[in-house]
Amino acid sequence: MSAAKIDFNDRLLSLGLARVAEQAALASASLVGRGDEKAADQAAVNAMREQLNLLDIAGVVVIGEGERDEAPMLYIGEEVGTGDGPGVDIALDPLEGTTLTAKDMPNALTVIAMGPRGSMLHAPDVYMDKLAIGPGYPENVVNLDMTPRERVEALAKAKACAPADITVCILERPRHESMIAEVRDTGASIRLITDGDVAGVMHCAESEVTGIDMYMGQGGAPEGVLAAAALKCMGGQIFGRLLFRNDDERDRAAKAGITDLDRVYTRDEMVTADVIFAATGVTGGSLLPRIKREPGWVETTTLLMRSKTGSVRRMSYRTPTWSHT
């Protein structure tokens, strides 16, 4: 039987996926706060690839570390797994927040999502204009064609509160200065983040915990697909429009099969089928605690989600430091 004909059993695969995220986090644990982004990222990449290759899947990396000539492992198009299971798409970021890890700042995560073959947008490595909110709102209550002010006011109206009661998460970059000013002019507050916009989007889905109502701004398109996979499980809306700065980036889109360069993608267009999603906290934050290290032991916490059932698990894993297997 070919891999394409084997059913994607998300329930059986979910614990294996959690283990992949877990092991990547454990591999980077000793590099938290050490100032070496590349070493932390490489450790996570090595561990994630090793664990993926133990799973009974015929996996293809559709969102990964970059093009094949840029990334020796977990590159876009790389085949992973034993080859004996279902055909699956894999979107991953072995260490989302390499700078956060190197500086021991909040919200560094190891992140991976898996769905049936052909279920995830093959987003090129370009920027994406993103807008996300949590669950419980009418469809299209906000959209990318609105100004930042209009988005805040529309969400406040839907939430039956004042704009001053809305908190927006935005990546702190010079390109967002006018957006930040316009959002603040509405009276809304802003939580600026230095890196890690997958976590930033996920914060919207648990606003009662994180205090974040909306995410907006330009960041990496691959991270947009990962964020869409998370919201597919957690609930919420995300919209993304690819941004192209030059012909090389437009060529990347063409190679990925994208012809409509102005298209706005919804969550269910970026991730078209049920997926599983796992994230393990590295430095800790609002969503997940940091890796805990104590003499002889190390402990991680992993968020494991299935969009098919809407289930969300938070799993603690404690292991002796001499055995990460």
C-alpha positions in Angstrom: 0.0 0.0 0.0 1.4 3.4 -0.9 1.9 6.1 1.7 -0.7 8.3 0.1 -3.4 5.6 0.7 -2.6 5.1 4.4 -5.0 7.2 6.5 -3.6 10.1 8.5 -4.3 8.8 12.1 -3.8 12.1 14.0 -4.6 10.4 17.3 -1.8 7.8 17.0 0.7 10.3 15.6 0.1 13.1 18.1 2.2 11.7 21.0 5.1 11.1 18.5 4.9 14.7 17.4 5.0 15.9 21.0 8.1 13.9 21.5 9.7 15.6 18.4 9.1 19.1 19.9 10.2 17.9 23.4 13.5 16.5 22.2 14.3 19.7 20.2 13.7 21.8 23.3 15.8 19.5 25.5 18.7 19.7 22.9 18.7 23.5 23.1 18.2 23.7 26.9 21.9 23.9 27.7 22.3 26.8 25.3 19.7 29.1 26.9 21.4 32.4 27.8 24.7 31.4 26.3 24.7 34.0 23.5 25.1 31.6 20.6 22.0 31.6 18.4 23.5 29.3 15.7 24.5 26.6 18.2 21.1 26.7 19.9 19.3 26.4 16.5 21.5 23.7 15.2 21.1 21.6 18.4 17.3 21.9 18.0 17.4 21.1 14.3 19.6 18.0 14.8 17.3 16.6 17.5 14.1 17.4 15.7 15.3 15.6 12.5 16.5 12.6 14.4 13.1 12.2 16.1 11.1 12.7 12.9 13.0 10.0 11.2 11.9 7.5 13.9 8.2 8.1 13.1 6.3 5.8 10.8 5.4 8.5 8.3 6.3 9.4 4.7 6.8 13.0 5.6 7.7 16.0 3.5 8.9 19.3 5.0 6.8 22.1 3.5 7.7 24.8 6.0 11.3 24.3 7.2 14.7 25.8 7.7 14.9 27.3 4.2 15.7 26.3 0.6 17.8 23.2 0.1 20.9 25.2 -0.8 20.6 27.2 2.4 19.8 24.5 4.9 21.5 21.1 5.1 18.8 19.6 7.3 15.0 20.1 7.5 15.1 22.0 4.3 11.9 22.6 2.3 11.2 19.4 0.3 13.2 17.1 2.5 11.6 13.7 3.1 11.5 12.5 6.7 10.2 9.5 8.6 10.6 5.8 8.0 8.6 6.0 4.8 6.2 3.2 6.2 3.3 5.4 7.2 0.9 7.9 5.8 2.0 10.7 3.5 2.1 13.9 5.5 3.0 17.6 5.2 5.2 18.9 8.0 5.6 22.6 9.0 8.3 23.3 11.6 10.5 25.7 13.4 13.0 23.8 15.5 13.6 26.8 17.6 11.3 29.7 17.1 13.2 32.5 18.8 16.8 31.8 18.4 17.7 35.3 19.7 15.3 34.8 22.6 17.0 31.6 23.5 20.5 33.1 23.2 19.5 36.0 25.4 17.2 34.0 27.8 14.2 36.2 26.9 10.6 34.9 27.1 8.6 32.9 24.5 11.2 30.8 22.7 9.5 27.6 21.6 10.1 24.5 19.5 7.2 24.2 17.1 5.9 21.6 14.7 2.7 20.8 12.9 1.6 17.8 10.8 -1.3 17.2 8.4 -2.2 15.0 5.5 -0.2 15.4 2.3 -1.2 18.6 0.4 -2.9 20.2 3.4 -0.5 23.1 4.0 0.3 26.2 2.0 3.8 26.0 0.6 4.7 29.5 1.6 7.9 30.9 0.2 10.4 32.5 2.5 9.1 36.0 2.1 7.2 38.4 4.3 3.6 38.1 5.1 1.2 40.8 6.3 -0.7 39.1 9.2 -3.8 39.8 11.2 -5.1 37.4 13.9 -7.7 37.3 16.6 -9.0 34.6 19.0 -12.1 32.5 18.9 -15.7 33.6 19.6 -16.0 36.4 17.1 -18.1 36.6 13.8 -16.2 35.7 10.6 -14.3 38.6 9.1 -15.0 41.0 12.0 -11.6 42.4 11.1 -9.7 42.1 7.8 -6.4 43.1 6.2 -8.0 45.9 4.1 -8.9 47.8 7.3 -6.6 50.4 8.7 -5.0 49.5 12.1 -7.5 52.0 13.7 -10.5 50.3 12.0 -9.3 46.9 13.2 -9.1 48.0 16.8 -12.4 49.7 16.8 -14.2 46.8 15.0 -12.8 44.3 17.5 -13.7 46.5 20.5 -17.3 46.7 19.1 -17.5 42.9 18.7 -16.1 42.4 22.2 -18.5 45.0 23.6 -15.7 47.0 25.2 -13.8 50.3 24.6 -10.7 50.4 22.3 -8.7 51.2 25.4 -9.6 47.6 26.7 -8.0 46.0 23.6 -4.4 44.8 23.7 -2.5 44.3 20.4 0.7 42.3 19.9 3.1 43.7 17.3 6.6 42.7 16.4 8.9 45.6 17.3 10.5 46.6 14.0 11.0 50.0 12.3 8.6 49.0 9.5 5.8 49.0 12.1 6.3 52.4 13.6 3.3 54.1 11.9 1.1 51.1 12.7 2.2 51.2 16.4 1.4 55.0 16.5 -2.0 54.5 14.9 -3.0 51.7 17.3 -1.9 53.7 20.3 -3.9 56.7 19.0 -7.1 54.6 19.5 -6.3 54.2 23.2 -5.4 50.5 22.8 -2.4 49.1 24.5 0.4 47.3 22.6 2.6 44.4 23.7 5.8 44.7 21.7 7.7 41.5 21.0 11.3 41.3 19.7 10.9 37.9 18.0 8.7 34.9 17.9 5.5 35.8 16.0 4.1 32.2 16.0 3.8 32.6 19.8 2.5 36.1 19.3 -0.4 34.8 17.2 -1.1 31.9 19.6 -1.4 34.4 22.4 -4.7 35.7 20.8 -6.3 32.3 21.2 -5.9 32.4 25.0 -6.5 36.0 25.6 -7.9 35.4 29.1 -4.5 34.0 30.0 -2.2 36.1 27.9 -4.1 39.4 27.8 -3.6 39.7 24.0 -6.7 40.3 21.8 -5.1 40.8 18.4 -1.9 40.3 16.5 -1.0 42.4 13.5 2.1 43.2 11.4 4.6 41.9 8.9 6.6 38.8 9.6 7.8 35.6 7.9 5.3 33.8 5.7 6.4 30.3 6.9 5.7 31.4 10.5 2.2 32.5 9.2 1.4 28.9 8.1 2.6 27.5 11.5 0.5 30.1 13.3 -2.5 29.1 11.1 -2.0 25.5 12.1 -2.0 26.5 15.8 -5.2 28.5 15.4 -6.8 25.6 13.5 -6.5 23.7 16.8 -7.1 26.5 19.3 -9.7 28.5 17.4 -9.5 32.0 16.1 -9.0 33.7 12.8 -5.9 34.6 10.9 -5.4 36.4 7.6 -2.2 36.6 5.6 -1.1 38.3 2.4 2.3 37.6 0.9 4.6 40.6 0.4 7.3 40.7 -2.3 10.2 43.1 -2.3 11.9 42.0 -5.5 11.9 39.7 -8.5 13.8 37.0 -6.6 11.0 36.8 -4.0 8.4 36.7 -6.8 10.3 33.8 -8.4 10.2 31.9 -5.1 6.5 32.3 -5.1 6.3 30.9 -8.6 8.4 27.9 -7.7 6.0 27.3 -4.8 3.1 27.3 -7.2 1.6 30.6 -6.2 0.2 32.6 -9.0 -2.1 35.2 -7.3 0.4 37.4 -5.6 -2.2 39.6 -4.0 -4.3 36.9 -2.5 -5.4 37.1 1.1 -5.3 33.7 2.7 -7.6 32.7 5.6 -6.7 30.2 8.3 -8.4 27.3 6.5 -6.8 28.2 3.1 -3.3 28.1 4.7 -4.2 24.8 6.4 -6.9 23.0 4.5 -7.3 19.8 6.6 -7.2 18.7 10.2 -3.7 18.9 11.7 -1.9 18.1 14.9 0.4 20.7 16.5 3.0 20.6 19.2 5.1 23.3 20.9 7.5 23.0 23.8 8.5 25.9 25.9 12.2 26.7 25.9 12.6 30.0 27.8 9.0 30.2 29.1 6.3 32.8 28.7 2.5 33.3 28.9 1.7 30.1 27.1 4.3 27.6 28.3 6.8 27.5 31.2 10.5 27.4 30.6 12.6 24.3 30.7 13.4 23.5 34.3 16.8 22.3 35.1 17.8 21.0 38.6 20.6 18.7 39.7 20.2 15.4 37.8 16.9 16.3 36.2 15.4 18.4 33.4 11.6 19.0 32.8 9.7 20.3 29.8 6.1 21.3 29.2 4.6 20.7 25.8 1.3 21.9 24.3 -0.2 19.2 22.1 -3.3 19.9 20.1 -5.5 18.2 17.5 -7.8 20.3 15.4 -10.1 17.3 14.6 -11.2 17.1 18.2 -10.3 20.5 19.5 -8.3 18.8 22.3 -5.5 20.7 24.0 -3.1 18.9 26.3 -0.3 20.3 28.4 2.2 17.6 29.1 5.0 17.6 31.5 8.1 15.4 30.8 10.7 14.9 33.5 13.8 13.0 32.7 17.3 12.4 34.2 19.9 14.6 32.5 21.9 11.6 31.5 19.0 10.2 29.4 17.2 12.3 26.9 15.7 9.3 25.1 
